[in-house]
Amino acid sequence: MDRRDFLRETAKTGVAALLTVALGPAIVDYAQAQEKSTAPQFTDAETWLLDTGTRQLGSDLASLVDR
C-alpha cells in the first residue's frame, strides 16, 4: 500500500466516523421510534439531501487525497 492508498483509506474511514457522529442522534431516535412502531418518515428532500451530501463529501475528500 503506497501513501496515496493509505490516505484514501484514511479519508474513507474519516468520512464514516464523521457521518456516524453527525447522524448518531438521528439514528438513535429512529431506532427508538422503530421500537414504538412510530418511525419518523424522511421527506424526499431530506433523503435527497442526505444522499447527495454524503456522496459529495466523499468525492471532495477523495479529490483532496488524489492531489
Secondary structure, DSSP 8 states (H G I E B T S, - for coil): --HHHHHHHHHHHHHHHHHHHHHHHHHHHHHHHHHTT------HHHHHHHHHHHHHHHHHHHHHHH-
